[in-house]
Amino acid sequence: MDSTVDPLEALGDRITACRRCERLVAWREEVAANPRASFADQVYWGRPITGFGDPRARIVVVGLAPAAHGANRTGRVFTGDRSGDFLFAALHRAGLASQPSSVSRDDGLELHGCYVTAVVRCAPPSNKPTPGERDACLPYLSEELGLLSEARCVLALGAFAADGVRRAVGLRGRADFGHGAVSVLDERLSMVCSYHPSQQNTFTGRLTESMFDEAIALAVEVSRS
């Protein structure tokens, strides 16, 4: 590889060109070809999404997958949907994001000491990727975590993400998931778990702003230890 090529950018190029999972490719492109009425004037991304943020991050936030009309539309993970609104507002309160919201890839958002990514890179039908689709995507997350060499803590959003992170670092078995649970992944990385900031969780009060702030604060503490 050309030494002048940023390895995270090179990984991103391979991710966005990926067509490994026939079902996901068909779904993401079908959604992109049939925008919601509220986004009818927009051209959807309709491809896999990469992670983004500070390449020297000590905290890596890992979600499930892009939303059909969120990141699958905007081209940036957690951007343009309610889950992202909740996430970036919390990261901003913690001093990890330059602004409290994110609506597009070029809206000026910068992350400081933080990187955001996902286990599965294509929008899945009903937000439910299969185990096979997860496993096909995991080499990307594994490589990403390796390239983020200063990372010390993964903040896993939801049980699916926590299980995916464990597999990405070579562990087997389901994560001992619980909001605020902490575990050691390897000699470099630990993991803090949080409920996913989905509308189902935030609207019902299963995940509140204060709970999410506490999980992020715990991830910051773990990343400094």
C-alpha positions as a printed NumPy array, in Angstrom:
array([[  0.   ,   0.   ,   0.   ],
       [  1.169,   3.52 ,  -0.778],
       [  2.533,   4.975,   2.473],
       [  0.852,   8.294,   1.677],
       [ -2.613,   6.707,   1.748],
       [ -4.382,   7.026,   5.089],
       [ -5.183,   3.453,   6.205],
       [ -8.579,   4.407,   7.643],
       [ -9.492,   6.095,   4.356],
       [ -8.305,   3.057,   2.407],
       [-10.45 ,   0.832,   4.633],
       [-13.366,   3.173,   4.052],
       [-12.961,   2.855,   0.299],
       [-13.156,  -0.933,   0.56 ],
       [-16.182,  -0.771,   2.837],
       [-18.192,   1.539,   0.597],
       [-17.507,  -0.704,  -2.413],
       [-18.63 ,  -3.876,  -0.577],
       [-21.398,  -6.041,  -2.079],
       [-20.907,  -9.2  ,   0.004],
       [-24.455,  -9.603,   1.305],
       [-27.035,  -9.944,  -1.466],
       [-30.047,  -9.262,   0.773],
       [-28.542,  -6.097,   2.246],
       [-27.376,  -4.781,  -1.11 ],
       [-30.876,  -5.231,  -2.53 ],
       [-32.536,  -3.557,   0.459],
       [-30.236,  -0.551,   0.757],
       [-30.597,   0.151,  -2.965],
       [-34.364,  -0.334,  -2.939],
       [-34.682,   2.173,  -0.095],
       [-32.401,   4.614,  -1.896],
       [-34.505,   4.354,  -5.045],
       [-37.717,   5.013,  -3.109],
       [-37.08 ,   7.899,  -0.684],
       [-39.517,   8.902,   1.999],
       [-41.753,  11.753,   0.924],
       [-40.001,  14.075,   3.384],
       [-36.659,  13.331,   1.675],
       [-37.91 ,  13.156,  -1.903],
       [-35.591,  15.964,  -3.015],
       [-32.475,  14.205,  -1.687],
       [-30.168,  11.704,  -3.357],
       [-29.664,   8.781,  -0.977],
       [-26.206,   7.401,  -0.271],
       [-27.448,   3.814,  -0.734],
       [-24.08 ,   2.183,   0.02 ],
       [-22.274,   0.786,   3.05 ],
       [-21.195,   3.334,   5.636],
       [-17.776,   3.788,   7.199],
       [-16.842,   4.897,  10.677],
       [-15.785,   8.502,  11.264],
       [-14.217,  10.692,  13.899],
       [-10.871,  11.279,  15.57 ],
       [ -8.225,   8.816,  14.3  ],
       [ -6.493,   9.193,  17.677],
       [ -9.686,   8.449,  19.585],
       [ -9.523,   6.713,  22.945],
       [-13.259,   5.909,  22.788],
       [-14.916,   4.004,  19.947],
       [-18.721,   4.095,  19.881],
       [-20.15 ,   1.046,  18.095],
       [-23.77 ,   0.824,  16.968],
       [-25.803,  -1.852,  15.207],
       [-26.208,  -0.737,  11.575],
       [-27.209,   2.312,   9.496],
       [-30.866,   3.305,   9.522],
       [-32.674,   2.999,   6.199],
       [-33.568,   6.695,   6.033],
       [-30.75 ,   7.87 ,   8.309],
       [-27.187,   6.903,   7.421],
       [-28.342,   5.027,   4.319],
       [-29.571,   8.452,   3.167],
       [-26.812,  10.733,   4.468],
       [-23.813,   8.436,   4.108],
       [-22.553,   8.907,   7.661],
       [-23.22 ,   6.627,  10.589],
       [-25.871,   7.863,  13.074],
       [-26.448,  10.962,  10.937],
       [-29.943,  12.167,  10.06 ],
       [-32.103,  10.103,  12.427],
       [-33.458,  10.247,  15.98 ],
       [-30.869,   7.822,  17.355],
       [-28.114,  10.057,  16.039],
       [-29.784,  13.134,  17.496],
       [-29.714,  11.49 ,  20.915],
       [-26.14 ,  10.225,  20.518],
       [-24.499,  13.411,  19.258],
       [-26.292,  15.587,  21.798],
       [-24.836,  13.371,  24.533],
       [-21.353,  13.371,  22.998],
       [-21.535,  17.167,  22.787],
       [-22.489,  17.421,  26.468],
       [-19.453,  15.25 ,  27.252],
       [-17.136,  17.458,  25.213],
       [-16.538,  14.757,  22.6  ],
       [-18.462,  16.407,  19.727],
       [-18.22 ,  19.946,  18.379],
       [-21.986,  20.349,  17.996],
       [-25.105,  18.665,  19.41 ],
       [-26.655,  17.474,  16.15 ],
       [-25.699,  15.99 ,  12.821],
       [-27.815,  16.162,   9.672],
       [-25.359,  15.573,   6.81 ],
       [-21.783,  14.519,   6.044],
       [-20.737,  18.129,   5.502],
       [-22.479,  19.836,   8.433],
       [-19.217,  20.64 ,  10.231],
       [-19.475,  18.064,  13.027],
       [-16.108,  17.089,  14.487],
       [-15.439,  14.44 ,  17.113],
       [-12.658,  14.881,  19.671],
       [-11.153,  11.787,  21.272],
       [-14.04 ,   9.751,  19.893],
       [-14.784,   7.634,  16.813],
       [-18.218,   6.304,  15.809],
       [-18.853,   3.167,  13.78 ],
       [-21.149,   0.127,  13.482],
       [-21.05 ,  -3.661,  13.425],
       [-23.006,  -3.945,  10.135],
       [-22.366,  -1.381,   7.392],
       [-25.532,  -1.682,   5.275],
       [-29.078,  -0.819,   6.323],
       [-30.863,  -4.111,   7.098],
       [-34.593,  -4.744,   6.638],
       [-36.456,  -4.093,   9.921],
       [-33.095,  -3.136,  11.48 ],
       [-32.351,  -6.852,  11.872],
       [-29.208,  -8.169,  10.172],
       [-28.724, -11.939,  10.2  ],
       [-25.824, -13.606,  12.045],
       [-24.274, -14.383,   8.655],
       [-24.477, -10.748,   7.581],
       [-22.929,  -9.672,  10.874],
       [-20.075, -12.135,  10.445],
       [-19.455, -11.029,   6.846],
       [-19.003,  -7.452,   8.106],
       [-16.934,  -8.176,  11.215],
       [-13.526,  -8.15 ,   9.473],
       [-14.091,  -4.449,   8.775],
       [-14.725,  -3.682,  12.451],
       [-11.765,  -5.813,  13.491],
       [ -9.464,  -3.929,  11.11 ],
       [-10.929,  -0.584,  12.179],
       [-10.301,  -1.284,  15.861],
       [ -6.744,  -2.273,  15.006],
       [ -6.107,   0.938,  13.091],
       [ -7.491,   3.025,  15.977],
       [ -4.362,   2.213,  17.924],
       [ -4.922,   4.745,  20.713],
       [ -8.414,   3.461,  21.519],
       [ -8.805,   2.093,  25.013],
       [-12.574,   1.761,  25.428],
       [-15.436,   0.627,  23.209],
       [-18.89 ,   1.979,  24.045],
       [-21.229,  -0.688,  22.668],
       [-24.772,   0.503,  21.961],
       [-27.013,  -2.509,  22.467],
       [-26.482,  -6.241,  22.923],
       [-26.031,  -6.883,  19.192],
       [-23.177,  -4.368,  19.068],
       [-21.604,  -5.778,  22.229],
       [-21.646,  -9.312,  20.815],
       [-20.216,  -8.046,  17.528],
       [-17.372,  -6.225,  19.265],
       [-16.447,  -9.371,  21.185],
       [-16.34 , -11.383,  17.975],
       [-14.349,  -8.674,  16.204],
       [-11.55 ,  -8.961,  18.781],
       [-11.562, -12.762,  18.639],
       [-13.744, -13.607,  21.644],
       [-16.605, -16.089,  21.529],
       [-19.82 , -16.316,  23.493],
       [-22.403, -13.651,  24.105],
       [-21.512, -10.481,  25.97 ],
       [-22.607, -10.159,  29.585],
       [-24.809,  -7.267,  28.539],
       [-26.365,  -4.721,  30.851],
       [-26.519,  -0.942,  30.826],
       [-23.29 ,   0.243,  32.401],
       [-21.643,  -3.185,  32.355],
       [-17.853,  -3.092,  31.926],
       [-15.661,  -5.903,  30.623],
       [-12.082,  -6.386,  29.454],
       [-11.733,  -7.361,  25.789],
       [ -7.949,  -7.724,  25.519],
       [ -4.741,  -6.191,  26.838],
       [ -5.61 ,  -2.841,  25.212],
       [ -9.39 ,  -2.53 ,  25.025],
       [-12.223,  -2.597,  27.533],
       [-15.925,  -2.321,  26.754],
       [-18.724,  -0.338,  28.361],
       [-22.277,  -1.333,  27.416],
       [-25.258,   0.973,  26.986],
       [-28.8  ,   0.529,  25.816],
       [-29.078,   1.617,  22.203],
       [-30.418,   5.188,  21.73 ],
       [-33.265,   3.939,  19.53 ],
       [-36.612,   5.709,  19.579],
       [-38.108,   2.635,  21.222],
       [-35.68 ,   2.97 ,  24.132],
       [-35.609,   6.766,  24.443],
       [-39.336,   7.383,  23.988],
       [-40.266,   4.748,  26.579],
       [-37.71 ,   5.97 ,  29.116],
       [-35.69 ,   2.779,  29.083],
       [-32.743,   5.002,  28.17 ],
       [-32.813,   8.545,  29.527],
       [-30.4  ,  11.406,  28.882],
       [-28.921,  11.047,  32.352],
       [-28.435,   7.292,  31.91 ],
       [-26.695,   7.834,  28.595],
       [-24.542,  10.637,  30.01 ],
       [-23.463,   8.308,  32.811],
       [-22.522,   5.549,  30.347],
       [-20.448,   7.985,  28.277],
       [-18.776,   9.357,  31.41 ],
       [-17.932,   5.787,  32.428],
       [-16.43 ,   5.153,  28.974],
       [-14.304,   8.304,  29.344],
       [-13.122,   7.121,  32.76 ],
       [-12.295,   3.641,  31.483],
       [-10.441,   5.085,  28.463],
       [ -8.154,   7.023,  30.793],
       [ -7.307,   4.146,  33.115]])
